[in-house]
């Protein structure tokens, strides 16, 4: 029996649904996507290589407060900063 067929029968079944991101991460932390290539589909992806980021210095004490606010709202610190800046700029204009 070819090695790929043999390996396919020895892998854990791929869950139909993960109950949480933690379950998803736990599964893929202990499994290789190479073992499930036969279940994968090709997808088209478009990447905007013209996008860029600009980095700005933020005071450490302010950053700590921003991280706390972001965590409470369930977003990244960068997302929160961008949302707040967009709101401020929109209200000024």
Secondary structure, 3 states (H helix, E strand, C coil): CCHHHHHHHHCCCCCCCCCCHHHHHHHHHCCCHHHHHHHCCCCCCCCCCCCCCCCCCCCHHHHHHHHHHHHHHCCCHHHHHHHHHHHHHHHHC
